[in-house]
């Protein structure tokens, strides 16, 4: 039998159509936007998520969002017009404050807040009623460092978290590392104020390796600490690492700080990074 060349029987236009159908869809890039301190917004395919953005304390050394930026977030102005979820790593005043958090949730009743159970406790202590509609937007969890991850799925997001002890031996603080996958395409990880003890992460090795992380946002001290470097390299293995929680004095001196710490850092509110595969 004479072999038949199928390509010779199909027109070039038809071949192009077949190629278009057969080619896998291309993953879309995401954008990370720095808010202040550990506040970061991630946008991907008309959705935005926000980490640690609603806070009022600087403790004399950290950046706080200026009033214009705060109002832009509260009003849902671009690029904060498609927020579908917000996340809190822990309840310290340079990461979370009840007043701006409650204001945002009132302005955005469809948005869920994910955080440690201590977020709920602090909000109630601030005076809000337990049956207030805002409290229905909270998705809080109580997990210990030894516990398995928690998981939820909403709005085309896969949301996971493990408890990583807060730096400086503060076991009474629930500090969660959130991992969020957006549109089944881009996965980002926020560490909160995680300590750099390798055991805090190695106990969750299977969890960290189960899903590739496209961008990780650790506290900047991970970049210069040998244990932090090991965690980022061998356990997290993220495609992009951008340090946060940099002191406010780094603003305007980002290149110097990035050279000193040997990696990328967010230093000035409004800075952006593209998150690719």
Secondary structure, DSSP 8 states (H G I E B T S, - for coil): -----GGGGS-HHHHHHHHHHHS------EEEEEEETTEEEEEETTEEEEES------TTTS----HHHHHHHHTT-TTSTTEEEEE-S---TTT--HHHHHHHHHH-TT-EEEEEHHHHHHHHHTT--TT-GGGGGEEEE---TTS--EEEEETTEEEEEEE--BTTT-TTS--EEEEEEETTTEEEEE--SB---HHHHHTTHHHHHTS--SEEE-BGGGGTSHHHHHIIIIII--SEEEEB---GGGTT-HHHHHHHHTSEE--STT-EEEE--
